Amino acid sequence: MITSEFLNFLYELSQNNNREWFDKNKKRFEGTVKKPFEQFVAAVIRRIQAFEPQFQITPKESIFRIYRDTRFSNDKTPYKTHMAAVFTAQGRKTTEEWVYPGYYLQISYGSLNLGGGAYFLDKEMLTKVRQAIAQDPAGFHRAIDNPNFTGKYGALRGERNKILSPEFKSAALHEPLLYQKQFYFMAELDPGRVLEPDSVEFIGQYFEAAKPVNAFFRQAVGSAV
């Protein structure tokens, strides 16, 4: 489904990120990038459903547009130079795809990114996650210290608060991750991996390894999915 032409197009786009070039190459984009990515994402969804059967979503609900929103950005280049999709029970309908933790796939010419977790957390959700960690540190570490998870993703990532509310200060002496205000994981891999015949299974294994981590965060924020 994904070929070297897919990666080559994204590289060329990174060197010619303007509307004139894209318009001239739009049919090529649709044939070598857009449609193959839709097929690839459909196959990844089917693989995820083997361990997340509630993820009854379509590629259209999962895939992010290649067009950038430049209204509030200093970078006015009109296109993303990667293709990306998010996998949750809700798809990408709202920013809740990161509140209710799922999985993330991004392919560019230079890297394959596989990740997920609790990325966008408002104040209420962040408090719930911190409460869950403080109340069940053993369960939290069973998830994030699992060799199948750490072997693929390493440690959790995320921005940190310098100051922590008083209710968590005591627990934070033993669990410094409570200072984080994001709890996500990400593996940065060789993009050539998506060209291999077993690429969907490879990605599925990465995501399945992260299911216990996502399950902990979902329970923490009160999501049933």
DOVO-737498 format. One record per residue (C-alpha): residue in one letter; x, z, y. Coordinates in pm, whole numbers, plus 50000, padded with zeros to 5 digits. Layout:
N
AXZY/...
END
This chain:
225
M500005000050000/I502785009350243/T505544983350268/S508784979550460/E506854957650707/F504794988450795/L507925007650891/N509484977651065/F506424973151285/L506585009551396/Y510265005451480/E509624973951681/L506764991451861/S509145019551955/Q511374993352120/N508484974652286/N505935001152374/N503824980852614/R500414964452607/E501714928752635/W503834931752320/F501124950252129/D498444924752219/K500684896752090/N501244915951766/K497794931351720/K496854909851419/R500154919151258/F499404955951330/E495994953451166/G497334935450859/T500584953850794/V499874988450939/K496244997451007/K494574984950688/P497354995850450/F497355030350610/E493595033350562/Q494035024750194/F496925049250164/V494975077450327/A492005070650098/A494295074949798/V495765107149944/I492255120849999/R491395114349634/R494565132649529/I493775162249756/Q490255164349616/A491795173749281/F492595208149428/E490405208349742/P487105193649611/Q485255202849931/F487285177150128/Q484585150350119/I485955129750405/T486725093250472/P489915077450607/K488095070450933/E487405107750972/S491045116050903/I493165090151081/F494305094251441/R494205064151672/I497485047851763/Y496485047252131/R497905075552339/D495905095552593/T498205093152895/R495875108553154/F497685141853169/S501125131253050/N504245120953238/D504965097252950/K502805066753020/T503755046252715/P500405034452574/Y500995037352199/K502155062651947/T505065050851737/H503735067151422/M500605067151210/A499045100751132/A496115116750952/V494755151750909/F493005164050596/T490395191450623/A486765195150519/Q485795184950874/G488275156550928/R489585152351283/K486185155551457/T487365183851684/T490465204551742/E489105227451470/E491145207551219/W493975230851317/V491865262251347/Y490615257250992/P493905250150820/G494445218050630/Y497165192450578/Y498915167350803/L500605134150728/Q502695114250975/I504735083050908/S507165067951155/Y510105044551116/G512475074151117/S510665101150920/L507855111750690/N506295144550805/L504115165350573/G502675198150694/G499705219050795/G498725255250851/A497255273551148/Y498475254551454/F495905258451731/L494685294451741/D492655308152029/K492885344952114/E490135355251874/M491465335151582/L495035346651644/T493865382951635/K492085376451305/V495205361051151/R497375389951269/Q494865415051135/A494875397850796/I498675398450782/A498855434950889/Q496175445450638/D497535425450344/P501255419250390/A501765416350014/G499155388749984/F500615371050286/H504085370950134/R502845360149792/A501715328549965/I504595321450203/D507395332849968/N506175313049668/P509165292149549/N506995261149521/F506135264549891/T509535274950024/G511285248449817/K509305221649997/Y508755236050344/G511175264650394/A509695291050625/L506635291250850/R507185277451199/G505535284451532/E505915296551887/R506225333951938/N504895359052187/K507445381552354/I504885409152391/L502525420652117/S499295439952164/P499635477252081/E497495475351765/F500145453751592/K503375469351718/S503745493751432/A503095467251165/A505455443251342/L508365466751276/H508065456250913/E506565421650967/P508155403251261/L506075372151190/L503225390251364/Y504865379751691/Q504095343451614/K501145327051784/Q501315296651557/F501665296251179/Y502425261351056/F504695244750803/M506355210850815/A508655190750591/E510645162250745/L511495136650477/D512925101850430/P510235076550533/G511375053950252/R509605077950017/V506235062350108/L507445029049966/E507795043549617/P505075037349354/D504445074849312/S504245082149686/V500625094349676/E501375118449393/F504515130049573/I502525138049888/G499785154249682/Q502285177749523/Y503595187849865/F500105195449990/E499065213649673/A502095236249705/A500745247350045/K497195254849931/P497745292849890/V499105294850246/N496155275850387/A493775296850178/F495185328850328/F494695316050683/R491235302450612/Q490125335850478/A491645352650780/V489695331651031/G486505333850826/S486305297750713/A484635290350381/V486405256750351/
END
